[in-house]
Amino acid sequence: MKKLMMLILVLGLAACSGEATQAEKDLENINKEITELEENINNMQGDNEELQQKVDAKESELEELEKEFEENQQPDEEGKAEESAETEEDKENEE
């Protein structure tokens, strides 16, 4: 009877050791989730770098447009100053 009991116990332990424990299964699932999260992080970092390059390009474009605008405003201001000077001369001549 003792031998039979020992045999059943040994067979039971052998069967249990062949299967992964719940803790091992949980650990495997957690490792899979970690891998997926790392992939998501890497993808987001790539997207972030791409967006930053686009922002930098738009900022450069804006700076060029502002510079061009300022350059176009300077001749207008000079022209207005000349017109003002001519108008003042006309007023003086009329007096």
Residue frames as qw, qx, qy, qz and C-alpha x, y, z in Angstrom:
[[0.000, 0.887, 0.462, 0.000, 0.00, 0.00, 0.00],
 [0.301, -0.793, 0.120, 0.516, 2.83, 2.35, 0.81],
 [0.411, -0.128, 0.611, 0.664, 4.48, 1.49, -2.48],
 [0.212, 0.623, 0.669, 0.346, 1.26, 2.24, -4.37],
 [0.143, -0.932, -0.255, 0.215, 0.85, 5.53, -2.55],
 [0.388, -0.594, 0.340, 0.617, 4.45, 6.50, -3.35],
 [0.385, 0.177, 0.692, 0.584, 3.98, 5.54, -6.99],
 [0.097, 0.820, 0.540, 0.166, 0.85, 7.72, -7.26],
 [0.274, -0.884, -0.027, 0.379, 2.66, 10.59, -5.55],
 [0.425, -0.351, 0.510, 0.660, 5.68, 10.29, -7.89],
 [0.300, 0.424, 0.696, 0.496, 3.45, 10.11, -10.97],
 [0.038, -0.909, -0.411, 0.050, 1.45, 13.12, -9.75],
 [0.326, -0.771, 0.173, 0.519, 4.61, 15.14, -9.20],
 [0.431, -0.071, 0.632, 0.640, 5.96, 14.14, -12.59],
 [0.212, 0.667, 0.639, 0.318, 2.74, 15.24, -14.27],
 [0.148, -0.944, -0.217, 0.198, 2.78, 18.57, -12.46],
 [0.412, -0.603, 0.327, 0.600, 6.40, 19.29, -13.23],
 [0.451, 0.239, 0.650, 0.563, 5.78, 18.75, -16.95],
 [0.091, 0.839, 0.451, 0.291, 3.33, 21.65, -17.06],
 [0.247, 0.369, -0.192, 0.875, 4.38, 25.21, -16.59],
 [0.189, -0.484, -0.662, 0.541, 3.22, 26.62, -13.32],
 [0.095, 0.892, 0.437, 0.070, 0.79, 29.51, -13.26],
 [0.306, -0.829, 0.121, 0.452, 3.60, 31.80, -12.13],
 [0.443, -0.184, 0.601, 0.639, 5.69, 30.81, -15.16],
 [0.270, 0.598, 0.660, 0.366, 2.71, 31.41, -17.46],
 [0.098, -0.949, -0.253, 0.161, 2.10, 34.81, -15.89],
 [0.406, -0.629, 0.328, 0.576, 5.76, 35.69, -16.26],
 [0.421, 0.143, 0.676, 0.588, 5.70, 34.72, -19.92],
 [0.132, 0.806, 0.543, 0.197, 2.60, 36.87, -20.51],
 [0.248, -0.904, -0.033, 0.347, 4.22, 39.82, -18.74],
 [0.453, -0.367, 0.493, 0.646, 7.35, 39.46, -20.86],
 [0.334, 0.461, 0.667, 0.481, 5.21, 39.46, -24.02],
 [0.033, -0.931, -0.363, 0.006, 3.45, 42.64, -22.86],
 [0.389, -0.736, 0.195, 0.519, 6.80, 44.27, -22.08],
 [0.456, -0.018, 0.611, 0.647, 8.04, 43.43, -25.57],
 [0.194, 0.706, 0.594, 0.335, 4.90, 44.92, -27.13],
 [0.201, -0.942, -0.172, 0.209, 5.24, 48.07, -25.02],
 [0.465, -0.502, 0.369, 0.629, 8.90, 48.45, -26.00],
 [0.377, 0.298, 0.646, 0.593, 7.93, 48.18, -29.68],
 [0.016, 0.877, 0.463, 0.128, 5.22, 50.82, -29.16],
 [0.357, -0.826, 0.048, 0.433, 7.73, 53.11, -27.45],
 [0.469, -0.210, 0.521, 0.681, 10.21, 52.70, -30.30],
 [0.258, 0.569, 0.634, 0.455, 7.49, 53.46, -32.86],
 [0.133, -0.939, -0.313, 0.060, 6.41, 56.56, -30.95],
 [0.439, -0.646, 0.225, 0.582, 9.99, 57.77, -30.66],
 [0.411, 0.115, 0.610, 0.668, 10.36, 57.40, -34.42],
 [0.077, 0.778, 0.552, 0.291, 7.11, 59.30, -34.96],
 [0.323, -0.879, -0.133, 0.325, 8.27, 61.97, -32.52],
 [0.463, -0.369, 0.388, 0.707, 11.55, 62.43, -34.38],
 [0.286, 0.407, 0.645, 0.581, 9.68, 62.72, -37.67],
 [0.096, -0.890, -0.438, -0.084, 7.31, 65.32, -36.24],
 [0.422, -0.744, 0.052, 0.515, 10.22, 67.26, -34.74],
 [0.426, -0.053, 0.513, 0.743, 11.90, 67.39, -38.17],
 [0.117, 0.660, 0.601, 0.436, 8.67, 68.71, -39.67],
 [0.281, -0.903, -0.261, 0.194, 8.39, 71.35, -36.93],
 [0.477, -0.505, 0.256, 0.672, 12.00, 72.41, -37.53],
 [0.338, 0.249, 0.597, 0.684, 11.35, 72.69, -41.27],
 [0.042, -0.819, -0.517, -0.243, 8.22, 74.80, -40.68],
 [0.392, -0.818, -0.087, 0.411, 10.11, 77.06, -38.27],
 [0.445, -0.234, 0.417, 0.757, 12.83, 77.60, -40.87],
 [0.184, 0.515, 0.633, 0.548, 10.19, 78.33, -43.50],
 [0.206, -0.893, -0.397, 0.046, 8.51, 80.81, -41.16],
 [0.449, -0.637, 0.115, 0.616, 11.82, 82.57, -40.47],
 [0.362, 0.071, 0.548, 0.751, 12.45, 82.88, -44.22],
 [0.023, 0.712, 0.593, 0.376, 8.97, 84.31, -44.77],
 [0.331, -0.868, -0.232, 0.289, 9.40, 86.79, -41.91],
 [0.451, -0.407, 0.301, 0.735, 12.76, 87.88, -43.33],
 [0.244, 0.329, 0.625, 0.665, 11.24, 88.25, -46.81],
 [0.125, -0.838, -0.522, -0.100, 8.33, 90.22, -45.35],
 [0.394, -0.766, -0.041, 0.507, 10.69, 92.56, -43.51],
 [0.401, -0.149, 0.465, 0.775, 12.73, 93.07, -46.68],
 [0.107, 0.547, 0.641, 0.528, 9.56, 93.92, -48.60],
 [0.251, -0.869, -0.406, 0.133, 8.45, 96.34, -45.88],
 [0.468, -0.489, 0.080, 0.732, 11.68, 98.35, -45.93],
 [0.218, 0.164, 0.469, 0.840, 11.27, 99.71, -49.49],
 [0.171, -0.724, -0.593, -0.307, 7.65, 100.58, -48.68],
 [0.437, -0.765, -0.256, 0.399, 8.75, 102.53, -45.63],
 [0.397, -0.260, 0.261, 0.840, 11.41, 104.32, -47.68],
 [0.079, 0.420, 0.599, 0.677, 8.83, 105.13, -50.33],
 [0.293, -0.812, -0.503, -0.037, 6.43, 106.50, -47.71],
 [0.460, -0.612, -0.060, 0.640, 9.21, 108.61, -46.24],
 [0.281, 0.007, 0.426, 0.860, 9.98, 110.05, -49.69],
 [0.084, -0.630, -0.623, -0.457, 6.29, 110.75, -50.29],
 [0.392, -0.798, -0.370, 0.269, 6.06, 112.51, -46.94],
 [0.418, -0.407, 0.148, 0.799, 9.09, 114.61, -47.78],
 [0.146, 0.262, 0.555, 0.776, 7.64, 115.51, -51.17],
 [0.219, -0.752, -0.593, -0.187, 4.31, 116.41, -49.59],
 [0.420, -0.722, -0.193, 0.515, 6.02, 118.69, -47.08],
 [0.332, -0.168, 0.343, 0.862, 7.98, 120.35, -49.89],
 [0.013, 0.509, 0.639, 0.577, 4.75, 120.87, -51.84],
 [0.311, -0.819, -0.468, 0.112, 3.14, 122.49, -48.82],
 [0.422, -0.564, 0.033, 0.709, 6.13, 124.78, -48.34],
 [0.247, 0.075, 0.512, 0.819, 6.09, 125.74, -52.02],
 [0.086, -0.675, -0.643, -0.352, 2.38, 126.54, -51.88],
 [0.352, -0.803, -0.305, 0.372, 2.88, 128.88, -48.96]]
